[in-house]
Amino acid sequence: MSTTELAWFKSSYSGSAGDDCVEVAVTEQVIHVRDSKDVTRPHFVVAREGWTRFVRYASHG
């Protein structure tokens, strides 16, 4: 699947100025992550389980 076919979205915690944001796209197998300021750069993928652990960790500060 190409990056143009993915449904990218920003976190609800992203600022309105658009700086320091990441975008994610969720598929059945993996989570795609990219820099919202330069979407032409390569993105990376992480397994859904790893993403879940990361979000859980980040939400606890």
N, C-alpha and C positions, 0 to 999 in steps of 0.2 A: 504494500500500500504506500502510495507516495504521500509526501507531507501536505500536498494540496488537497488530498482526499480526506484527510483527518479533520475532525471537528475540534479545533483548538479553542481553549478558553483560559482566561486569567483568573487567578484567585480572587475571591470576594474581598480579600484583605489588600489587594493591590491599590496603590494610590491613584488618584485621578490624573496626576502629572505624567504617568506612564513610565517613570524611571524605576529601575531596580525590580523589574517584574519578570516572572517566568510564566510561560503558558504550558498547559498540559493538554494532551489528547488521550483519551481512554479507548483501548480496544479490548477485546476479550482476553488476549494473551498478555499484553504489556501496557505500561504507561509511557507515553512519549513526553519528553520535557525539552523545552527550548527557551532561548533568551528572547523575550518579546521585543527588545530594542533592535535586534538583528536576526530576523527570521530566516535569512539566507544562510546563516552558519549552520553547521551540522547539529542535529539534536541528538539526545541520547535516550535510551530506553531502559526501563527497570521493570522487573517482574512485579506483578500485582501485589504479591506478598511483601516484597521489599518496600514498595511504595506505602503500603498500609502501615508497616512498622515505622517508616520515616515520618509519616503524618501523625501517627500516635505519639511518637517521641517529640516532634516539634510542637504539638498542641499542649504539651506539659511544660513548655518553656525551658 
